[in-house]
Amino acid sequence: MFTQVALPYGYADLEPHIDELTMVTHYTKHHAAYTNNLNAALDKDASLKDRTIEDILSNLDSIKDESLRTTVRNNGGGFANHNLYFATLSPNAKKSPSGILETRIKEGFGSLDALKDEIGKQAAGRFGSGWAFLVAHADGRLSVVNTPNQDSPLMQKNGGVPILGIDVWEHAYYLKYKNLRAEYIKAFWSVLDWSEVQKRYEQVIKYQ
């Protein structure tokens, strides 16, 4: 059974950047629903129960039942994406990366500010609901992608592993920022913990 990532901070601790009501609604309603729906779907196919969410999302075609595959795609993606999102936020966020991740960012994008601009552009430009991700590849490369709905880069062939994700569904920001998605994206950087992103990057490239 899959479980929501445990929050190491309180619902109000990301104020004023992300408000308490949004956090409560986002985590206890939306994320909880994706998690519960995913677990209910897996009850219909015993072959899925001992697999990681990363394996399931990377091999959706192995689910032969089309309806079940769609349910797992939507809710499994929602589960994994939200676990990443909440785990990389912190009221005591490290404001910039270091080590190998810092080096790769400078190699690939020129600077941290340039990377943030690119992620922000893709997050703001995603039409409708979706996500913008920083993705790590096994060879150490980094890329920025956006996806619709709850799709994950894990679902794409050679899509890499998401290590940072900005949720641009309206439920992530509308209670505080209304239609000002760009203001939410700007505020996101104030609570993104680069130490957690860095840890995830190092896990992707560890055995390469």
C-alpha positions in Angstrom: 0.0 0.0 0.0 1.3 3.4 -0.9 1.3 6.2 1.6 1.6 10.0 1.4 4.9 11.5 2.2 4.9 12.6 5.8 5.3 16.4 6.1 8.3 17.5 8.2 6.6 20.9 8.8 3.2 22.2 9.8 0.5 23.3 7.3 1.1 27.0 8.3 4.9 26.8 8.2 5.3 27.8 4.6 3.4 31.1 5.1 3.3 33.7 3.6 4.5 32.0 0.4 2.0 29.1 0.5 -0.9 29.6 2.8 -2.2 27.2 5.5 -5.6 26.7 3.9 -4.1 25.7 0.6 -1.7 23.3 2.3 -4.5 21.7 4.3 -6.7 21.3 1.2 -3.9 20.3 -1.1 -2.4 17.6 1.2 -5.4 16.2 3.1 -7.9 16.4 0.2 -6.2 16.3 -3.2 -3.1 14.3 -2.4 -5.0 12.0 -0.1 -7.5 11.3 -2.9 -4.8 10.4 -5.4 -3.2 8.1 -2.9 -6.5 6.3 -1.9 -7.6 6.0 -5.5 -4.2 4.5 -6.5 -4.4 1.9 -3.7 -7.9 1.0 -4.7 -6.9 0.6 -8.3 -4.0 -1.7 -7.4 -6.4 -4.0 -5.5 -7.7 -4.9 -9.0 -4.3 -6.2 -10.2 -2.2 -8.2 -7.8 0.8 -8.1 -10.1 1.2 -4.4 -9.3 1.3 -4.6 -5.6 4.9 -5.3 -5.0 6.2 -2.8 -7.5 7.5 0.7 -6.8 5.6 3.6 -8.1 8.5 4.5 -10.3 8.4 1.1 -11.9 4.6 1.2 -12.4 4.7 4.6 -14.0 7.6 3.7 -16.2 5.8 0.6 -17.5 2.2 1.6 -17.8 1.8 -0.4 -21.0 2.2 -3.6 -18.9 -1.3 -2.9 -17.5 -3.5 -4.5 -20.2 -6.8 -3.3 -18.9 -7.2 0.2 -20.5 -9.6 1.6 -17.9 -7.3 0.4 -15.1 -4.2 1.8 -16.9 -5.9 5.2 -17.2 -6.8 5.2 -13.5 -3.3 4.2 -12.5 -1.8 6.8 -14.8 -3.9 9.6 -13.3 -3.8 8.6 -9.7 -0.3 7.1 -9.7 1.0 10.2 -11.3 -0.8 12.4 -8.8 0.6 10.3 -5.9 4.2 10.4 -7.1 4.1 14.1 -8.3 2.7 15.3 -5.0 5.1 13.2 -2.9 7.9 15.0 -4.8 6.3 18.4 -4.4 5.7 18.3 -0.7 9.0 16.6 0.1 11.0 19.4 -1.6 9.4 22.3 0.3 10.6 23.6 3.6 10.2 26.6 5.8 14.0 26.4 6.3 14.8 25.9 2.7 18.4 25.9 1.4 18.2 28.6 -1.3 20.7 27.2 -3.8 22.3 23.9 -4.7 25.9 23.0 -4.3 28.3 20.3 -5.4 27.7 18.3 -8.5 24.2 19.6 -9.0 25.4 23.2 -9.0 28.0 22.3 -11.5 25.5 20.5 -13.8 23.1 23.5 -13.6 25.9 25.9 -14.6 26.9 23.5 -17.5 23.4 23.0 -18.7 21.8 26.4 -18.2 24.5 28.9 -17.4 23.3 29.8 -13.9 20.7 29.0 -11.3 18.7 32.1 -12.2 18.6 31.0 -15.8 17.4 27.5 -14.7 14.7 29.1 -12.5 13.6 31.3 -15.4 13.3 28.3 -17.7 11.3 26.2 -15.1 9.1 29.3 -14.4 8.5 29.8 -18.1 7.4 26.2 -18.6 5.2 26.3 -15.5 3.5 29.6 -16.5 3.1 28.4 -20.1 1.5 25.0 -19.3 -2.0 25.5 -20.6 -4.6 24.3 -18.1 -3.6 21.9 -15.3 -0.2 20.3 -15.1 3.4 20.4 -13.9 6.8 21.8 -14.7 9.7 19.5 -13.7 13.5 19.5 -13.4 14.5 16.1 -14.6 17.7 14.2 -14.0 19.1 11.6 -16.4 21.3 8.7 -15.6 24.2 10.3 -17.4 24.0 13.4 -15.2 22.2 15.6 -17.7 19.4 17.9 -16.5 16.4 18.9 -18.5 13.2 21.0 -17.9 9.9 19.7 -19.1 6.2 20.3 -18.5 3.4 17.8 -18.6 -0.4 17.9 -18.6 -2.7 16.7 -15.9 -0.8 14.4 -13.5 1.6 12.9 -16.1 5.1 12.3 -14.9 8.4 12.3 -16.9 8.7 8.7 -15.8 5.9 7.9 -18.2 8.0 9.0 -21.2 10.6 6.8 -22.9 14.0 8.0 -21.7 12.2 10.7 -19.8 14.5 10.7 -16.8 13.6 11.1 -13.1 11.9 14.2 -11.8 13.8 15.8 -8.9 11.8 19.0 -8.6 8.2 19.7 -9.6 6.0 22.8 -9.6 2.3 21.9 -9.4 0.4 24.4 -11.5 -3.1 22.9 -11.0 -5.3 25.7 -9.7 -5.8 23.8 -6.4 -2.1 24.5 -5.6 -2.4 28.3 -5.6 -5.8 29.7 -6.3 -7.0 30.2 -2.7 -4.1 32.7 -2.2 -3.0 33.9 -5.7 -6.3 33.6 -7.6 -5.4 33.7 -11.3 -1.9 35.1 -10.7 0.0 31.9 -11.4 3.2 33.8 -12.0 3.1 35.2 -8.5 2.7 31.7 -7.1 5.6 30.4 -9.2 7.8 33.3 -7.9 6.8 32.5 -4.3 7.6 28.8 -4.8 11.3 29.5 -5.0 11.3 30.9 -1.5 10.3 27.5 0.0 12.0 25.1 -2.4 14.7 23.2 -0.5 17.6 22.7 -2.8 19.3 20.3 -0.4 16.4 17.9 -1.0 16.6 18.4 -4.7 20.3 17.8 -4.6 19.9 14.6 -2.6 17.5 13.3 -5.3 19.8 14.2 -8.1 22.7 12.4 -6.4 20.5 9.3 -6.0 19.8 9.3 -9.8 23.4 9.4 -10.8 24.8 7.3 -7.9 25.5 4.1 -9.8 26.6 5.7 -13.1 
